[in-house]
């Protein structure tokens, strides 16, 4: 008789097994030996820090230098809410997200559809589109910063070729964020395209054949078959996209250092600066907590929205 | 209405991407698709092309209008200058050591933990799994300062341990391996146990070889991620001699921004090894990605 590994007969889930001999059986020892360090790790590096951050957000003294923390209650939060930089940086992160995610999702879906429709050379194209994904964000930021140069940069040279005026790109407070958005979308196009490609591969051909028999044209079957079948894939791309975009940091740090005039200072940039440059640990923690709540709310909202759409 | 058999979209083998001919694109000339894809490919590659070629150009050639497509003169002075200003081999080695250790350890722990979650049941299993998965939702700015303090207390600041220890377990890895482990038949494991193999032996001799596909895909992801890791090494490492490559290049670029030649040479140095690893293992990577089973 085939027994399923870890059946209740021998496992710790079965209350009849609480004799010491059974608890310390080889199988259970193995499980404990693996799971217990795992639990300790996650407690130490995930859950304890959350509590620590929460606690720290209520203190005033720089806890980084291990001085005795002073309880100041909600003062950090009040200061954070009153500081215009908090709102500006939140706005920056939101703006970044609101432009990057739709732009990125739609373009990568388009690329995935195109890749899906060809059989030859698909792997070659897929590889090429993936190259920006695997390269270091640091290197990419450096190259794009060079390309965005006002004087001799590639982009302005291209503009002058078609007789358009030069743009100040990263030096223009109104344009800098958008310039970073373009680079970020470019960098993750391939990744999202491959995810969509995998999702497209899971749509049974029969659906399209049935629709064709019923007289549906290309556009109709796209809207009524492809899009609905891609819902969970799209949900994944959008939700992870939003969560990642809200935490954007590296590009700003290398390309603009938050400028010009704080137009590219993301919320995470501010959190980083307050903690490691200004040594205001408690204040930084309160900002981080605010961000945490925002991300939680948005993620739950998105999950609920997508869950409702999954019945088809 | 034609009978449509609903195919299960779960558990796919490694040959995933089928040739679904979407009727919409049949109308559109196939040629147009190839053209668009090629144009897209050029935009993907163009920045890197200029990065690499510019690293061999003189300063004036880099800023030439119109841009030089091939360096003339072709010089390696930028690299020479780069090497005198920062110790590339050292940075490279640092990054390599960290990446290799993190990758190997993560592969092993993810395999072990993924295996246990997939094939065993124990008290609180679902709760613990959900709790681990939930950590993926925590924005890292929330944990970075306390984790830094914990590392401070454990003496892990300003050394490689501070980067390696917090990366011991990978939630993504555990999740990915667990998904895959479900496909290993239980009979196989029972047979080994009946033959008297201990749990560890079963793991090493049967489970691991059978899940190498997902473990190696995970390994490659982890390696690439570790190489690119910027913020945490920025926080944890203070001694310049311990810096990782991205960190060193970023610092260098920050200080010597106006000398594009060496800066672009630095960027090239940090990109080319990764690119080579990727091109060698790309089949593994894209298969691994489709294996994570992003499905309904």
Interface residues (C-beta under 8 A of the other chain):
Chain A: X2 X3 X4 X5 X6 X7 X8 X11 X12 X13 X26 X27 X28 X29 X30 X31 X34 X35 X38 X39 X41 X42 X44 X45 X46 X47 X48 X49 X50 X52 X53 X56 X63 X64 X66 X111 X113 X114 X115 X116 X117 X118 X119 X121 X122 X123 X125 X126 X127 X128 X129 X130 X131 X132 X134 X135 X136 X137 X138 X139 X140 X142 X143 X144 X146 X147 X151 X152 X154 X157 X160 X161 X186 X189 X190 X194 X195 X197 X198 X199 X200 X201 X202 X203 X204 X205 X206 X207 X208 X209 X210 X211 X212 X213 X214 X216 X217 X218 X219 X221 X222 X226 X229 X231 X232 X233 X236 X243 X246 X247 X249 X250 X253 X254 X268 X271 X272 X275 X276 X281 X284 X285 X287 X288 X289 X291 X292 X295 X296 X299 X310
Chain B: X1 X2 X4 X5 X6 X7 X9 X12 X16 X17 X18 X19 X20 X21 X22 X23 X24 X25 X26 X27 X30 X33 X34 X36 X37 X40 X41 X43 X44 X45 X47 X48 X50 X51 X54 X62 X63 X64 X65 X66 X67 X109 X112 X113 X116 X119 X120 X121 X122 X123 X125 X128 X131 X132 X135 X137 X138 X139 X140 X141 X142 X143 X144 X145 X146 X147 X148 X149 X150 X152 X166 X168 X169 X186 X187 X189 X190 X198 X199 X200 X224 X227 X228 X230 X231 X235 X245 X246 X247 X249 X250 X253 X254 X260 X263 X264 X266 X267 X268 X270 X271 X274 X275 X278 X279 X282 X283 X285 X286 X289 X290 X294 X295 X296
